[in-house]
Amino acid sequence: MPQDKIHRNQIDKVVEYIDQHLSEDLSLEQLAKVSTYSPYHFQRLFKGLIGETPAGYVKRMRLENAAHMLIYEPQLPITQIAFICGFSSLSYFTYSFNAYFKASPKSWREGAYLERFPREYLNSKKSKLFSTKAKAFQDEESYNEFKWLDLSKVKIAHFPECSTVNRFYIGSYIEGIPEAWQDLYRWGNARNLIEKSPLIFGVPKSNPYITPPEKSRLSVAWLSKIKRTRKVRNSIYFEAVSMWFMNSMNLSTTGKEGS
């Protein structure tokens, strides 16, 4: 395997580790250990591939996770959210949150998040979900509408341990995603690994209304029987979300390009 792909795989492992351990010690030394590189070499690789320092990335993930919880977990006290997201004190969390989101955790929970939502997802012609509603926002008024996900349309399925073939994408959710799906399909098709009706799915790693578009992350994958792929235990597939990605980007569930 080419050296750059080895580096990419190791950094991807660290990113996944961060996602799963936000409330724990995520020091440079600990993350370097996960990557199997020296702290100096790891930090240089991480910055080059992710575009942020490990410390900067971890802090942003913690803040964005807290911002998400403040909206969607109204029953949790702000102090508890701060500790869940890895902050050592409420004062440090409040200071950091103010500096990043330009709002206090309390005001954010009370509705300040509505003014931060990026407008690029509002009128994008590349997204079928929003383009049908674009006319409603042509008056250029401040965007202050928030709609909860209709959970009746979400299907949850639990899978046994299985192997997946993955591709990771960083960037706006209205640009670049078709290429990620197509790259995944081409890779498998060139190796005759695409079955007649493969199960493919997308896992959005970011809340597009909180994470800056250029830093949003998406994992696209399909279940595979080949060896040396990522192992998934008790994976949860949110059909409504992944189907939205495939439909809005004009991709079929068979993994073929086009609908």
Residue pairs with C-beta under 8 A, 6 or more apart in sequence:
7 45
7 49
8 49
10 35
10 36
10 37
10 45
11 35
11 45
11 46
11 49
11 50
12 168
13 34
13 35
14 31
14 34
14 35
14 42
14 46
14 54
15 50
15 217
17 31
17 34
18 26
18 31
18 57
18 58
18 61
19 61
19 205
22 58
22 61
22 62
22 65
22 85
22 86
23 83
23 84
23 85
23 86
24 86
26 54
26 58
26 86
28 39
28 42
28 43
28 54
28 55
29 39
31 42
31 46
31 54
31 58
32 38
32 39
32 41
32 42
32 43
35 42
35 45
35 46
37 45
42 54
43 53
43 54
46 52
46 53
46 54
46 57
47 53
47 54
50 57
50 170
51 170
51 215
52 60
52 215
58 86
59 96
60 100
60 215
62 85
62 86
62 87
63 85
63 96
63 97
63 100
63 101
64 206
64 207
64 210
64 211
65 85
66 81
66 82
66 84
66 85
66 87
66 93
66 97
66 105
67 97
67 101
67 108
67 113
67 207
67 210
68 207
68 210
69 76
69 81
69 84
69 85
70 78
70 81
70 105
70 108
70 109
70 113
71 108
71 109
71 113
73 81
74 109
76 84
78 90
78 105
78 106
78 109
79 90
81 105
82 89
82 90
82 93
82 94
82 105
85 93
87 93
87 96
93 105
94 104
94 105
97 103
97 104
97 105
97 108
98 104
101 108
101 112
101 113
101 116
103 112
103 113
103 116
104 112
113 146
113 209
113 210
114 143
114 144
114 145
114 146
115 142
115 143
115 144
116 209
116 210
117 143
117 146
117 209
118 208
118 209
118 212
118 213
119 143
120 172
120 174
120 213
121 127
121 130
121 173
121 174
121 208
121 209
121 213
122 130
122 134
122 137
122 143
123 130
123 131
123 134
123 137
124 130
124 131
124 174
125 131
125 134
126 174
126 175
126 248
126 249
127 173
127 174
127 248
128 247
128 248
129 244
129 248
137 143
149 240
153 240
154 238
154 239
154 240
154 241
155 237
155 238
155 239
155 240
156 236
156 237
156 238
157 236
157 237
157 239
158 234
158 235
158 236
159 223
159 232
159 234
159 235
159 237
161 231
161 232
161 233
161 234
162 223
162 231
162 232
162 235
163 223
163 224
163 225
163 226
163 227
163 229
163 230
163 231
163 232
164 221
164 222
164 223
164 224
164 229
164 230
164 232
164 235
165 184
165 187
165 188
165 193
165 221
165 222
165 224
165 226
165 229
165 230
166 184
166 219
166 220
166 221
166 229
166 230
167 180
167 181
167 183
167 184
167 187
167 219
167 220
167 221
168 180
168 217
168 218
168 219
168 220
169 176
169 177
169 179
169 180
169 217
169 218
169 219
169 220
170 214
170 215
170 216
170 217
170 218
171 213
171 214
171 216
172 213
172 214
172 216
173 204
173 208
173 213
173 216
173 218
173 245
174 213
177 202
177 218
177 220
177 245
177 249
178 249
178 250
178 251
180 218
180 220
181 200
181 202
181 220
181 246
181 249
181 251
181 255
181 257
182 257
184 200
184 220
184 221
184 222
184 255
185 194
185 255
185 256
185 257
188 194
188 198
188 222
188 224
188 255
193 224
193 226
194 222
194 255
197 254
198 222
198 223
198 224
198 254
198 255
199 222
199 223
200 220
200 221
200 222
200 223
200 246
200 253
200 255
201 220
201 221
201 222
201 237
201 242
202 218
202 219
202 220
202 221
202 241
202 242
202 245
202 246
203 218
203 219
203 220
203 221
203 242
204 216
204 217
204 218
204 241
204 245
205 216
205 217
205 218
205 219
206 215
206 216
206 217
206 218
208 216
211 217
218 245
221 230
222 255
243 253
245 251
246 252
246 253
247 259
250 258
250 259
251 257
251 258
251 259
252 258
252 259
